[in-house]
Amino acid sequence: MTEGTTTKESALLEDSTFNVITQIEKKADFLYSSVEKYIRDAEKDNKPQLVKLWNTIKEDEQNHLKMLRNELIKEIKQNKFG
């Protein structure tokens, strides 16, 4: 660390990058752990509208996950990561 380096500059990740990574984890957890159970429960309870709702939410979350992943890839390519 040089004499003029601030704590912010020496941080391993910027807050905004950390936020992207955190949201990727949360969305992936929902998509790969929770939503399929919610859909199965709605099917078991014979609630087709709820199945449709969960599938719509799943699609939206998949799109959000792709957007976040693309942003992280862009930051890595711009050498803003580490």
mmCIF file of the N, C-alpha and C atoms, coordinates in Angstrom:
data_MODEL
# 
_entry.id   MODEL 
# 
loop_
_atom_site.group_PDB 
_atom_site.id 
_atom_site.type_symbol 
_atom_site.label_atom_id 
_atom_site.label_alt_id 
_atom_site.label_comp_id 
_atom_site.label_asym_id 
_atom_site.label_entity_id 
_atom_site.label_seq_id 
_atom_site.pdbx_PDB_ins_code 
_atom_site.Cartn_x 
_atom_site.Cartn_y 
_atom_site.Cartn_z 
_atom_site.occupancy 
_atom_site.B_iso_or_equiv 
_atom_site.pdbx_formal_charge 
_atom_site.auth_seq_id 
_atom_site.auth_comp_id 
_atom_site.auth_asym_id 
_atom_site.auth_atom_id 
_atom_site.pdbx_PDB_model_num 
ATOM 1   N N  . MET A 1 1  ? 0.848   -1.172  0.000   1.00 0.00 ? 1  MET A N  1 
ATOM 2   C CA . MET A 1 1  ? 0.000   0.000   0.000   1.00 0.00 ? 1  MET A CA 1 
ATOM 3   C C  . MET A 1 1  ? 0.890   1.231   0.000   1.00 0.00 ? 1  MET A C  1 
ATOM 4   N N  . THR A 1 2  ? 0.608   2.165   -0.880  1.00 0.00 ? 2  THR A N  1 
ATOM 5   C CA . THR A 1 2  ? 1.389   3.397   -0.917  1.00 0.00 ? 2  THR A CA 1 
ATOM 6   C C  . THR A 1 2  ? 0.890   4.336   0.157   1.00 0.00 ? 2  THR A C  1 
ATOM 7   N N  . GLU A 1 3  ? 1.706   5.350   0.416   1.00 0.00 ? 3  GLU A N  1 
ATOM 8   C CA . GLU A 1 3  ? 1.377   6.283   1.490   1.00 0.00 ? 3  GLU A CA 1 
ATOM 9   C C  . GLU A 1 3  ? 0.036   6.977   1.284   1.00 0.00 ? 3  GLU A C  1 
ATOM 10  N N  . GLY A 1 4  ? -0.323  7.302   0.043   1.00 0.00 ? 4  GLY A N  1 
ATOM 11  C CA . GLY A 1 4  ? -1.555  8.025   -0.241  1.00 0.00 ? 4  GLY A CA 1 
ATOM 12  C C  . GLY A 1 4  ? -2.777  7.132   -0.429  1.00 0.00 ? 4  GLY A C  1 
ATOM 13  N N  . THR A 1 5  ? -2.637  5.834   -0.294  1.00 0.00 ? 5  THR A N  1 
ATOM 14  C CA . THR A 1 5  ? -3.755  4.917   -0.516  1.00 0.00 ? 5  THR A CA 1 
ATOM 15  C C  . THR A 1 5  ? -4.748  5.001   0.637   1.00 0.00 ? 5  THR A C  1 
ATOM 16  N N  . THR A 1 6  ? -6.011  5.146   0.292   1.00 0.00 ? 6  THR A N  1 
ATOM 17  C CA . THR A 1 6  ? -7.045  5.203   1.323   1.00 0.00 ? 6  THR A CA 1 
ATOM 18  C C  . THR A 1 6  ? -7.565  3.811   1.609   1.00 0.00 ? 6  THR A C  1 
ATOM 19  N N  . THR A 1 7  ? -8.327  3.690   2.676   1.00 0.00 ? 7  THR A N  1 
ATOM 20  C CA . THR A 1 7  ? -8.943  2.403   3.019   1.00 0.00 ? 7  THR A CA 1 
ATOM 21  C C  . THR A 1 7  ? -9.846  1.939   1.892   1.00 0.00 ? 7  THR A C  1 
ATOM 22  N N  . LYS A 1 8  ? -10.594 2.852   1.292   1.00 0.00 ? 8  LYS A N  1 
ATOM 23  C CA . LYS A 1 8  ? -11.501 2.503   0.188   1.00 0.00 ? 8  LYS A CA 1 
ATOM 24  C C  . LYS A 1 8  ? -10.724 1.905   -0.979  1.00 0.00 ? 8  LYS A C  1 
ATOM 25  N N  . GLU A 1 9  ? -9.575  2.490   -1.298  1.00 0.00 ? 9  GLU A N  1 
ATOM 26  C CA . GLU A 1 9  ? -8.777  2.011   -2.413  1.00 0.00 ? 9  GLU A CA 1 
ATOM 27  C C  . GLU A 1 9  ? -8.163  0.643   -2.137  1.00 0.00 ? 9  GLU A C  1 
ATOM 28  N N  . SER A 1 10 ? -7.921  0.346   -0.875  1.00 0.00 ? 10 SER A N  1 
ATOM 29  C CA . SER A 1 10 ? -7.272  -0.912  -0.535  1.00 0.00 ? 10 SER A CA 1 
ATOM 30  C C  . SER A 1 10 ? -8.274  -2.047  -0.317  1.00 0.00 ? 10 SER A C  1 
ATOM 31  N N  . ALA A 1 11 ? -9.559  -1.732  -0.365  1.00 0.00 ? 11 ALA A N  1 
ATOM 32  C CA . ALA A 1 11 ? -10.583 -2.768  -0.183  1.00 0.00 ? 11 ALA A CA 1 
ATOM 33  C C  . ALA A 1 11 ? -10.496 -3.769  -1.331  1.00 0.00 ? 11 ALA A C  1 
ATOM 34  N N  . LEU A 1 12 ? -10.736 -5.034  -1.009  1.00 0.00 ? 12 LEU A N  1 
ATOM 35  C CA . LEU A 1 12 ? -10.671 -6.068  -2.042  1.00 0.00 ? 12 LEU A CA 1 
ATOM 36  C C  . LEU A 1 12 ? -11.808 -5.953  -3.042  1.00 0.00 ? 12 LEU A C  1 
ATOM 37  N N  . LEU A 1 13 ? -12.969 -5.518  -2.591  1.00 0.00 ? 13 LEU A N  1 
ATOM 38  C CA . LEU A 1 13 ? -14.131 -5.354  -3.466  1.00 0.00 ? 13 LEU A CA 1 
ATOM 39  C C  . LEU A 1 13 ? -14.785 -4.009  -3.187  1.00 0.00 ? 13 LEU A C  1 
ATOM 40  N N  . GLU A 1 14 ? -15.231 -3.365  -4.246  1.00 0.00 ? 14 GLU A N  1 
ATOM 41  C CA . GLU A 1 14 ? -16.056 -2.177  -4.061  1.00 0.00 ? 14 GLU A CA 1 
ATOM 42  C C  . GLU A 1 14 ? -17.409 -2.622  -3.520  1.00 0.00 ? 14 GLU A C  1 
ATOM 43  N N  . ASP A 1 15 ? -18.075 -1.740  -2.796  1.00 0.00 ? 15 ASP A N  1 
ATOM 44  C CA . ASP A 1 15 ? -19.395 -2.068  -2.245  1.00 0.00 ? 15 ASP A CA 1 
ATOM 45  C C  . ASP A 1 15 ? -20.362 -2.492  -3.338  1.00 0.00 ? 15 ASP A C  1 
ATOM 46  N N  . SER A 1 16 ? -20.339 -1.784  -4.460  1.00 0.00 ? 16 SER A N  1 
ATOM 47  C CA . SER A 1 16 ? -21.284 -2.103  -5.537  1.00 0.00 ? 16 SER A CA 1 
ATOM 48  C C  . SER A 1 16 ? -21.013 -3.485  -6.130  1.00 0.00 ? 16 SER A C  1 
ATOM 49  N N  . THR A 1 17 ? -19.749 -3.875  -6.216  1.00 0.00 ? 17 THR A N  1 
ATOM 50  C CA . THR A 1 17 ? -19.421 -5.213  -6.710  1.00 0.00 ? 17 THR A CA 1 
ATOM 51  C C  . THR A 1 17 ? -19.864 -6.269  -5.709  1.00 0.00 ? 17 THR A C  1 
ATOM 52  N N  . PHE A 1 18 ? -19.633 -6.002  -4.439  1.00 0.00 ? 18 PHE A N  1 
ATOM 53  C CA . PHE A 1 18 ? -20.085 -6.909  -3.382  1.00 0.00 ? 18 PHE A CA 1 
ATOM 54  C C  . PHE A 1 18 ? -21.602 -7.080  -3.449  1.00 0.00 ? 18 PHE A C  1 
ATOM 55  N N  . ASN A 1 19 ? -22.320 -5.997  -3.685  1.00 0.00 ? 19 ASN A N  1 
ATOM 56  C CA . ASN A 1 19 ? -23.785 -6.060  -3.773  1.00 0.00 ? 19 ASN A CA 1 
ATOM 57  C C  . ASN A 1 19 ? -24.230 -6.951  -4.928  1.00 0.00 ? 19 ASN A C  1 
ATOM 58  N N  . VAL A 1 20 ? -23.564 -6.850  -6.062  1.00 0.00 ? 20 VAL A N  1 
ATOM 59  C CA . VAL A 1 20 ? -23.900 -7.690  -7.217  1.00 0.00 ? 20 VAL A CA 1 
ATOM 60  C C  . VAL A 1 20 ? -23.677 -9.160  -6.859  1.00 0.00 ? 20 VAL A C  1 
ATOM 61  N N  . ILE A 1 21 ? -22.530 -9.458  -6.264  1.00 0.00 ? 21 ILE A N  1 
ATOM 62  C CA . ILE A 1 21 ? -22.228 -10.841 -5.891  1.00 0.00 ? 21 ILE A CA 1 
ATOM 63  C C  . ILE A 1 21 ? -23.241 -11.362 -4.878  1.00 0.00 ? 21 ILE A C  1 
ATOM 64  N N  . THR A 1 22 ? -23.608 -10.546 -3.909  1.00 0.00 ? 22 THR A N  1 
ATOM 65  C CA . THR A 1 22 ? -24.582 -10.945 -2.893  1.00 0.00 ? 22 THR A CA 1 
ATOM 66  C C  . THR A 1 22 ? -25.928 -11.266 -3.528  1.00 0.00 ? 22 THR A C  1 
ATOM 67  N N  . GLN A 1 23 ? -26.361 -10.438 -4.461  1.00 0.00 ? 23 GLN A N  1 
ATOM 68  C CA . GLN A 1 23 ? -27.649 -10.681 -5.110  1.00 0.00 ? 23 GLN A CA 1 
ATOM 69  C C  . GLN A 1 23 ? -27.602 -11.903 -6.017  1.00 0.00 ? 23 GLN A C  1 
ATOM 70  N N  . ILE A 1 24 ? -26.471 -12.153 -6.654  1.00 0.00 ? 24 ILE A N  1 
ATOM 71  C CA . ILE A 1 24 ? -26.331 -13.373 -7.452  1.00 0.00 ? 24 ILE A CA 1 
ATOM 72  C C  . ILE A 1 24 ? -26.551 -14.580 -6.551  1.00 0.00 ? 24 ILE A C  1 
ATOM 73  N N  . GLU A 1 25 ? -25.937 -14.564 -5.391  1.00 0.00 ? 25 GLU A N  1 
ATOM 74  C CA . GLU A 1 25 ? -26.074 -15.690 -4.443  1.00 0.00 ? 25 GLU A CA 1 
ATOM 75  C C  . GLU A 1 25 ? -27.527 -15.858 -4.006  1.00 0.00 ? 25 GLU A C  1 
ATOM 76  N N  . LYS A 1 26 ? -28.194 -14.760 -3.675  1.00 0.00 ? 26 LYS A N  1 
ATOM 77  C CA . LYS A 1 26 ? -29.579 -14.837 -3.209  1.00 0.00 ? 26 LYS A CA 1 
ATOM 78  C C  . LYS A 1 26 ? -30.516 -15.349 -4.306  1.00 0.00 ? 26 LYS A C  1 
ATOM 79  N N  . LYS A 1 27 ? -30.341 -14.840 -5.503  1.00 0.00 ? 27 LYS A N  1 
ATOM 80  C CA . LYS A 1 27 ? -31.217 -15.268 -6.597  1.00 0.00 ? 27 LYS A CA 1 
ATOM 81  C C  . LYS A 1 27 ? -30.949 -16.720 -6.971  1.00 0.00 ? 27 LYS A C  1 
ATOM 82  N N  . ALA A 1 28 ? -29.679 -17.117 -6.990  1.00 0.00 ? 28 ALA A N  1 
ATOM 83  C CA . ALA A 1 28 ? -29.345 -18.513 -7.301  1.00 0.00 ? 28 ALA A CA 1 
ATOM 84  C C  . ALA A 1 28 ? -29.911 -19.438 -6.231  1.00 0.00 ? 28 ALA A C  1 
ATOM 85  N N  . ASP A 1 29 ? -29.835 -19.040 -4.983  1.00 0.00 ? 29 ASP A N  1 
ATOM 86  C CA . ASP A 1 29 ? -30.384 -19.853 -3.901  1.00 0.00 ? 29 ASP A CA 1 
ATOM 87  C C  . ASP A 1 29 ? -31.889 -20.030 -4.085  1.00 0.00 ? 29 ASP A C  1 
ATOM 88  N N  . PHE A 1 30 ? -32.589 -18.962 -4.397  1.00 0.00 ? 30 PHE A N  1 
ATOM 89  C CA . PHE A 1 30 ? -34.033 -19.041 -4.628  1.00 0.00 ? 30 PHE A CA 1 
ATOM 90  C C  . PHE A 1 30 ? -34.336 -19.958 -5.809  1.00 0.00 ? 30 PHE A C  1 
ATOM 91  N N  . LEU A 1 31 ? -33.599 -19.769 -6.912  1.00 0.00 ? 31 LEU A N  1 
ATOM 92  C CA . LEU A 1 31 ? -33.874 -20.542 -8.125  1.00 0.00 ? 31 LEU A CA 1 
ATOM 93  C C  . LEU A 1 31 ? -33.521 -22.013 -7.991  1.00 0.00 ? 31 LEU A C  1 
ATOM 94  N N  . TYR A 1 32 ? -32.477 -22.313 -7.256  1.00 0.00 ? 32 TYR A N  1 
ATOM 95  C CA . TYR A 1 32 ? -32.015 -23.696 -7.196  1.00 0.00 ? 32 TYR A CA 1 
ATOM 96  C C  . TYR A 1 32 ? -32.403 -24.423 -5.918  1.00 0.00 ? 32 TYR A C  1 
ATOM 97  N N  . SER A 1 33 ? -33.017 -23.705 -4.976  1.00 0.00 ? 33 SER A N  1 
ATOM 98  C CA . SER A 1 33 ? -33.402 -24.352 -3.720  1.00 0.00 ? 33 SER A CA 1 
ATOM 99  C C  . SER A 1 33 ? -34.887 -24.232 -3.396  1.00 0.00 ? 33 SER A C  1 
ATOM 100 N N  . SER A 1 34 ? -35.489 -23.114 -3.719  1.00 0.00 ? 34 SER A N  1 
ATOM 101 C CA . SER A 1 34 ? -36.840 -22.833 -3.218  1.00 0.00 ? 34 SER A CA 1 
ATOM 102 C C  . SER A 1 34 ? -37.952 -22.920 -4.244  1.00 0.00 ? 34 SER A C  1 
ATOM 103 N N  . VAL A 1 35 ? -37.785 -22.287 -5.379  1.00 0.00 ? 35 VAL A N  1 
ATOM 104 C CA . VAL A 1 35 ? -38.914 -22.091 -6.281  1.00 0.00 ? 35 VAL A CA 1 
ATOM 105 C C  . VAL A 1 35 ? -39.519 -23.401 -6.784  1.00 0.00 ? 35 VAL A C  1 
ATOM 106 N N  . GLU A 1 36 ? -38.703 -24.401 -7.033  1.00 0.00 ? 36 GLU A N  1 
ATOM 107 C CA . GLU A 1 36 ? -39.258 -25.678 -7.513  1.00 0.00 ? 36 GLU A CA 1 
ATOM 108 C C  . GLU A 1 36 ? -40.161 -26.316 -6.457  1.00 0.00 ? 36 GLU A C  1 
ATOM 109 N N  . LYS A 1 37 ? -39.788 -26.186 -5.201  1.00 0.00 ? 37 LYS A N  1 
ATOM 110 C CA . LYS A 1 37 ? -40.638 -26.689 -4.107  1.00 0.00 ? 37 LYS A CA 1 
ATOM 111 C C  . LYS A 1 37 ? -41.960 -25.921 -4.077  1.00 0.00 ? 37 LYS A C  1 
ATOM 112 N N  . TYR A 1 38 ? -41.893 -24.613 -4.249  1.00 0.00 ? 38 TYR A N  1 
ATOM 113 C CA . TYR A 1 38 ? -43.111 -23.802 -4.242  1.00 0.00 ? 38 TYR A CA 1 
ATOM 114 C C  . TYR A 1 38 ? -44.037 -24.222 -5.384  1.00 0.00 ? 38 TYR A C  1 
ATOM 115 N N  . ILE A 1 39 ? -43.462 -24.477 -6.546  1.00 0.00 ? 39 ILE A N  1 
ATOM 116 C CA . ILE A 1 39 ? -44.264 -24.903 -7.699  1.00 0.00 ? 39 ILE A CA 1 
ATOM 117 C C  . ILE A 1 39 ? -44.893 -26.269 -7.422  1.00 0.00 ? 39 ILE A C  1 
ATOM 118 N N  . ARG A 1 40 ? -44.107 -27.200 -6.911  1.00 0.00 ? 40 ARG A N  1 
ATOM 119 C CA . ARG A 1 40 ? -44.643 -28.539 -6.588  1.00 0.00 ? 40 ARG A CA 1 
ATOM 120 C C  . ARG A 1 40 ? -45.759 -28.452 -5.552  1.00 0.00 ? 40 ARG A C  1 
ATOM 121 N N  . ASP A 1 41 ? -45.582 -27.630 -4.533  1.00 0.00 ? 41 ASP A N  1 
ATOM 122 C CA . ASP A 1 41 ? -46.624 -27.478 -3.503  1.00 0.00 ? 41 ASP A CA 1 
ATOM 123 C C  . ASP A 1 41 ? -47.910 -26.927 -4.110  1.00 0.00 ? 41 ASP A C  1 
ATOM 124 N N  . ALA A 1 42 ? -47.782 -25.948 -4.989  1.00 0.00 ? 42 ALA A N  1 
ATOM 125 C CA . ALA A 1 42 ? -48.971 -25.370 -5.629  1.00 0.00 ? 42 ALA A CA 1 
ATOM 126 C C  . ALA A 1 42 ? -49.648 -26.412 -6.518  1.00 0.00 ? 42 ALA A C  1 
ATOM 127 N N  . GLU A 1 43 ? -48.855 -27.220 -7.221  1.00 0.00 ? 43 GLU A N  1 
ATOM 128 C CA . GLU A 1 43 ? -49.425 -28.292 -8.044  1.00 0.00 ? 43 GLU A CA 1 
ATOM 129 C C  . GLU A 1 43 ? -50.139 -29.315 -7.165  1.00 0.00 ? 43 GLU A C  1 
ATOM 130 N N  . LYS A 1 44 ? -49.499 -29.694 -6.069  1.00 0.00 ? 44 LYS A N  1 
ATOM 131 C CA . LYS A 1 44 ? -50.080 -30.680 -5.148  1.00 0.00 ? 44 LYS A CA 1 
ATOM 132 C C  . LYS A 1 44 ? -51.408 -30.178 -4.578  1.00 0.00 ? 44 LYS A C  1 
ATOM 133 N N  . ASP A 1 45 ? -51.473 -28.874 -4.303  1.00 0.00 ? 45 ASP A N  1 
ATOM 134 C CA . ASP A 1 45 ? -52.685 -28.281 -3.742  1.00 0.00 ? 45 ASP A CA 1 
ATOM 135 C C  . ASP A 1 45 ? -53.688 -27.880 -4.818  1.00 0.00 ? 45 ASP A C  1 
ATOM 136 N N  . ASN A 1 46 ? -53.396 -28.268 -6.078  1.00 0.00 ? 46 ASN A N  1 
ATOM 137 C CA . ASN A 1 46 ? -54.287 -27.998 -7.204  1.00 0.00 ? 46 ASN A CA 1 
ATOM 138 C C  . ASN A 1 46 ? -54.623 -26.504 -7.333  1.00 0.00 ? 46 ASN A C  1 
ATOM 139 N N  . LYS A 1 47 ? -53.556 -25.706 -7.397  1.00 0.00 ? 47 LYS A N  1 
ATOM 140 C CA . LYS A 1 47 ? -53.706 -24.250 -7.538  1.00 0.00 ? 47 LYS A CA 1 
ATOM 141 C C  . LYS A 1 47 ? -52.961 -23.787 -8.788  1.00 0.00 ? 47 LYS A C  1 
ATOM 142 N N  . PRO A 1 48 ? -53.578 -23.973 -9.952  1.00 0.00 ? 48 PRO A N  1 
ATOM 143 C CA . PRO A 1 48 ? -52.893 -23.647 -11.210 1.00 0.00 ? 48 PRO A CA 1 
ATOM 144 C C  . PRO A 1 48 ? -52.496 -22.173 -11.331 1.00 0.00 ? 48 PRO A C  1 
ATOM 145 N N  . GLN A 1 49 ? -53.282 -21.287 -10.768 1.00 0.00 ? 49 GLN A N  1 
ATOM 146 C CA . GLN A 1 49 ? -52.926 -19.863 -10.834 1.00 0.00 ? 49 GLN A CA 1 
ATOM 147 C C  . GLN A 1 49 ? -51.650 -19.594 -10.038 1.00 0.00 ? 49 GLN A C  1 
ATOM 148 N N  . LEU A 1 50 ? -51.501 -20.292 -8.920  1.00 0.00 ? 50 LEU A N  1 
ATOM 149 C CA . LEU A 1 50 ? -50.293 -20.137 -8.110  1.00 0.00 ? 50 LEU A CA 1 
ATOM 150 C C  . LEU A 1 50 ? -49.085 -20.758 -8.817  1.00 0.00 ? 50 LEU A C  1 
ATOM 151 N N  . VAL A 1 51 ? -49.299 -21.874 -9.493  1.00 0.00 ? 51 VAL A N  1 
ATOM 152 C CA . VAL A 1 51 ? -48.223 -22.480 -10.291 1.00 0.00 ? 51 VAL A CA 1 
ATOM 153 C C  . VAL A 1 51 ? -47.765 -21.480 -11.349 1.00 0.00 ? 51 VAL A C  1 
ATOM 154 N N  . LYS A 1 52 ? -48.732 -20.861 -12.011 1.00 0.00 ? 52 LYS A N  1 
ATOM 155 C CA . LYS A 1 52 ? -48.414 -19.867 -13.034 1.00 0.00 ? 52 LYS A CA 1 
ATOM 156 C C  . LYS A 1 52 ? -47.652 -18.683 -12.435 1.00 0.00 ? 52 LYS A C  1 
ATOM 157 N N  . LEU A 1 53 ? -48.086 -18.215 -11.285 1.00 0.00 ? 53 LEU A N  1 
ATOM 158 C CA . LEU A 1 53 ? -47.418 -17.105 -10.612 1.00 0.00 ? 53 LEU A CA 1 
ATOM 159 C C  . LEU A 1 53 ? -45.968 -17.455 -10.281 1.00 0.00 ? 53 LEU A C  1 
ATOM 160 N N  . TRP A 1 54 ? -45.751 -18.632 -9.685  1.00 0.00 ? 54 TRP A N  1 
ATOM 161 C CA . TRP A 1 54 ? -44.391 -19.044 -9.326  1.00 0.00 ? 54 TRP A CA 1 
ATOM 162 C C  . TRP A 1 54 ? -43.523 -19.207 -10.570 1.00 0.00 ? 54 TRP A C  1 
ATOM 163 N N  . ASN A 1 55 ? -44.085 -19.712 -11.643 1.00 0.00 ? 55 ASN A N  1 
ATOM 164 C CA . ASN A 1 55 ? -43.312 -19.843 -12.878 1.00 0.00 ? 55 ASN A CA 1 
ATOM 165 C C  . ASN A 1 55 ? -42.944 -18.482 -13.458 1.00 0.00 ? 55 ASN A C  1 
ATOM 166 N N  . THR A 1 56 ? -43.848 -17.530 -13.362 1.00 0.00 ? 56 THR A N  1 
ATOM 167 C CA . THR A 1 56 ? -43.552 -16.168 -13.824 1.00 0.00 ? 56 THR A CA 1 
ATOM 168 C C  . THR A 1 56 ? -42.446 -15.552 -12.977 1.00 0.00 ? 56 THR A C  1 
ATOM 169 N N  . ILE A 1 57 ? -42.547 -15.709 -11.670 1.00 0.00 ? 57 ILE A N  1 
ATOM 170 C CA . ILE A 1 57 ? -41.506 -15.194 -10.773 1.00 0.00 ? 57 ILE A CA 1 
ATOM 171 C C  . ILE A 1 57 ? -40.174 -15.869 -11.066 1.00 0.00 ? 57 ILE A C  1 
ATOM 172 N N  . LYS A 1 58 ? -40.211 -17.171 -11.313 1.00 0.00 ? 58 LYS A N  1 
ATOM 173 C CA . LYS A 1 58 ? -38.987 -17.910 -11.638 1.00 0.00 ? 58 LYS A CA 1 
ATOM 174 C C  . LYS A 1 58 ? -38.328 -17.334 -12.892 1.00 0.00 ? 58 LYS A C  1 
ATOM 175 N N  . GLU A 1 59 ? -39.119 -17.097 -13.928 1.00 0.00 ? 59 GLU A N  1 
ATOM 176 C CA . GLU A 1 59 ? -38.582 -16.521 -15.165 1.00 0.00 ? 59 GLU A CA 1 
ATOM 177 C C  . GLU A 1 59 ? -37.980 -15.145 -14.923 1.00 0.00 ? 59 GLU A C  1 
ATOM 178 N N  . ASP A 1 60 ? -38.683 -14.328 -14.145 1.00 0.00 ? 60 ASP A N  1 
ATOM 179 C CA . ASP A 1 60 ? -38.168 -12.992 -13.827 1.00 0.00 ? 60 ASP A CA 1 
ATOM 180 C C  . ASP A 1 60 ? -36.835 -13.087 -13.079 1.00 0.00 ? 60 ASP A C  1 
ATOM 181 N N  . GLU A 1 61 ? -36.779 -13.972 -12.099 1.00 0.00 ? 61 GLU A N  1 
ATOM 182 C CA . GLU A 1 61 ? -35.552 -14.121 -11.310 1.00 0.00 ? 61 GLU A CA 1 
ATOM 183 C C  . GLU A 1 61 ? -34.409 -14.662 -12.166 1.00 0.00 ? 61 GLU A C  1 
ATOM 184 N N  . GLN A 1 62 ? -34.709 -15.552 -13.117 1.00 0.00 ? 62 GLN A N  1 
ATOM 185 C CA . GLN A 1 62 ? -33.673 -16.040 -14.032 1.00 0.00 ? 62 GLN A CA 1 
ATOM 186 C C  . GLN A 1 62 ? -33.120 -14.890 -14.862 1.00 0.00 ? 62 GLN A C  1 
ATOM 187 N N  . ASN A 1 63 ? -34.008 -14.009 -15.317 1.00 0.00 ? 63 ASN A N  1 
ATOM 188 C CA . ASN A 1 63 ? -33.561 -12.840 -16.080 1.00 0.00 ? 63 ASN A CA 1 
ATOM 189 C C  . ASN A 1 63 ? -32.720 -11.912 -15.214 1.00 0.00 ? 63 ASN A C  1 
ATOM 190 N N  . HIS A 1 64 ? -33.138 -11.692 -13.977 1.00 0.00 ? 64 HIS A N  1 
ATOM 191 C CA . HIS A 1 64 ? -32.370 -10.844 -13.069 1.00 0.00 ? 64 HIS A CA 1 
ATOM 192 C C  . HIS A 1 64 ? -30.989 -11.446 -12.803 1.00 0.00 ? 64 HIS A C  1 
ATOM 193 N N  . LEU A 1 65 ? -30.947 -12.761 -12.612 1.00 0.00 ? 65 LEU A N  1 
ATOM 194 C CA . LEU A 1 65 ? -29.678 -13.439 -12.377 1.00 0.00 ? 65 LEU A CA 1 
ATOM 195 C C  . LEU A 1 65 ? -28.748 -13.270 -13.587 1.00 0.00 ? 65 LEU A C  1 
ATOM 196 N N  . LYS A 1 66 ? -29.286 -13.391 -14.783 1.00 0.00 ? 66 LYS A N  1 
ATOM 197 C CA . LYS A 1 66 ? -28.477 -13.198 -15.995 1.00 0.00 ? 66 LYS A CA 1 
ATOM 198 C C  . LYS A 1 66 ? -27.939 -11.773 -16.066 1.00 0.00 ? 66 LYS A C  1 
ATOM 199 N N  . MET A 1 67 ? -28.781 -10.796 -15.734 1.00 0.00 ? 67 MET A N  1 
ATOM 200 C CA . MET A 1 67 ? -28.357 -9.397  -15.762 1.00 0.00 ? 67 MET A CA 1 
ATOM 201 C C  . MET A 1 67 ? -27.220 -9.153  -14.769 1.00 0.00 ? 67 MET A C  1 
ATOM 202 N N  . LEU A 1 68 ? -27.364 -9.690  -13.572 1.00 0.00 ? 68 LEU A N  1 
ATOM 203 C CA . LEU A 1 68 ? -26.324 -9.528  -12.553 1.00 0.00 ? 68 LEU A CA 1 
ATOM 204 C C  . LEU A 1 68 ? -25.036 -10.229 -12.967 1.00 0.00 ? 68 LEU A C  1 
ATOM 205 N N  . ARG A 1 69 ? -25.167 -11.436 -13.500 1.00 0.00 ? 69 ARG A N  1 
ATOM 206 C CA . ARG A 1 69 ? -23.987 -12.183 -13.958 1.00 0.00 ? 69 ARG A CA 1 
ATOM 207 C C  . ARG A 1 69 ? -23.264 -11.415 -15.063 1.00 0.00 ? 69 ARG A C  1 
ATOM 208 N N  . ASN A 1 70 ? -24.006 -10.867 -16.006 1.00 0.00 ? 70 ASN A N  1 
ATOM 209 C CA . ASN A 1 70 ? -23.395 -10.100 -17.093 1.00 0.00 ? 70 ASN A CA 1 
ATOM 210 C C  . ASN A 1 70 ? -22.675 -8.861  -16.564 1.00 0.00 ? 70 ASN A C  1 
ATOM 211 N N  . GLU A 1 71 ? -23.248 -8.219  -15.572 1.00 0.00 ? 71 GLU A N  1 
ATOM 212 C CA . GLU A 1 71 ? -22.597 -7.050  -14.972 1.00 0.00 ? 71 GLU A CA 1 
ATOM 213 C C  . GLU A 1 71 ? -21.299 -7.454  -14.287 1.00 0.00 ? 71 GLU A C  1 
ATOM 214 N N  . LEU A 1 72 ? -21.310 -8.567  -13.585 1.00 0.00 ? 72 LEU A N  1 
ATOM 215 C CA . LEU A 1 72 ? -20.100 -9.040  -12.918 1.00 0.00 ? 72 LEU A CA 1 
ATOM 216 C C  . LEU A 1 72 ? -19.024 -9.398  -13.951 1.00 0.00 ? 72 LEU A C  1 
ATOM 217 N N  . ILE A 1 73 ? -19.418 -10.056 -15.024 1.00 0.00 ? 73 ILE A N  1 
ATOM 218 C CA . ILE A 1 73 ? -18.472 -10.397 -16.095 1.00 0.00 ? 73 ILE A CA 1 
ATOM 219 C C  . ILE A 1 73 ? -17.866 -9.129  -16.686 1.00 0.00 ? 73 ILE A C  1 
ATOM 220 N N  . LYS A 1 74 ? -18.696 -8.116  -16.891 1.00 0.00 ? 74 LYS A N  1 
ATOM 221 C CA . LYS A 1 74 ? -18.208 -6.843  -17.434 1.00 0.00 ? 74 LYS A CA 1 
ATOM 222 C C  . LYS A 1 74 ? -17.168 -6.219  -16.498 1.00 0.00 ? 74 LYS A C  1 
ATOM 223 N N  . GLU A 1 75 ? -17.428 -6.246  -15.203 1.00 0.00 ? 75 GLU A N  1 
ATOM 224 C CA . GLU A 1 75 ? -16.479 -5.680  -14.246 1.00 0.00 ? 75 GLU A CA 1 
ATOM 225 C C  . GLU A 1 75 ? -15.176 -6.475  -14.233 1.00 0.00 ? 75 GLU A C  1 
ATOM 226 N N  . ILE A 1 76 ? -15.271 -7.778  -14.338 1.00 0.00 ? 76 ILE A N  1 
ATOM 227 C CA . ILE A 1 76 ? -14.060 -8.606  -14.362 1.00 0.00 ? 76 ILE A CA 1 
ATOM 228 C C  . ILE A 1 76 ? -13.229 -8.283  -15.599 1.00 0.00 ? 76 ILE A C  1 
ATOM 229 N N  . LYS A 1 77 ? -13.893 -8.146  -16.738 1.00 0.00 ? 77 LYS A N  1 
ATOM 230 C CA . LYS A 1 77 ? -13.185 -7.835  -17.986 1.00 0.00 ? 77 LYS A CA 1 
ATOM 231 C C  . LYS A 1 77 ? -12.544 -6.442  -17.947 1.00 0.00 ? 77 LYS A C  1 
ATOM 232 N N  . GLN A 1 78 ? -13.112 -5.540  -17.176 1.00 0.00 ? 78 GLN A N  1 
ATOM 233 C CA . GLN A 1 78 ? -12.571 -4.190  -17.050 1.00 0.00 ? 78 GLN A CA 1 
ATOM 234 C C  . GLN A 1 78 ? -11.533 -4.105  -15.922 1.00 0.00 ? 78 GLN A C  1 
ATOM 235 N N  . ASN A 1 79 ? -11.142 -5.271  -15.425 1.00 0.00 ? 79 ASN A N  1 
ATOM 236 C CA . ASN A 1 79 ? -10.141 -5.355  -14.345 1.00 0.00 ? 79 ASN A CA 1 
ATOM 237 C C  . ASN A 1 79 ? -10.547 -4.582  -13.102 1.00 0.00 ? 79 ASN A C  1 
ATOM 238 N N  . LYS A 1 80 ? -11.828 -4.537  -12.808 1.00 0.00 ? 80 LYS A N  1 
ATOM 239 C CA . LYS A 1 80 ? -12.300 -3.881  -11.598 1.00 0.00 ? 80 LYS A CA 1 
ATOM 240 C C  . LYS A 1 80 ? -12.492 -4.894  -10.475 1.00 0.00 ? 80 LYS A C  1 
ATOM 241 N N  . PHE A 1 81 ? -12.048 -6.090  -10.706 1.00 0.00 ? 81 PHE A N  1 
ATOM 242 C CA . PHE A 1 81 ? -12.269 -7.181  -9.749  1.00 0.00 ? 81 PHE A CA 1 
ATOM 243 C C  . PHE A 1 81 ? -10.927 -7.655  -9.237  1.00 0.00 ? 81 PHE A C  1 
ATOM 244 N N  . GLY A 1 82 ? -10.578 -7.183  -8.024  1.00 0.00 ? 82 GLY A N  1 
ATOM 245 C CA . GLY A 1 82 ? -9.328  -7.641  -7.420  1.00 0.00 ? 82 GLY A CA 1 
ATOM 246 C C  . GLY A 1 82 ? -8.166  -6.901  -7.857  1.00 0.00 ? 82 GLY A C  1 
# 
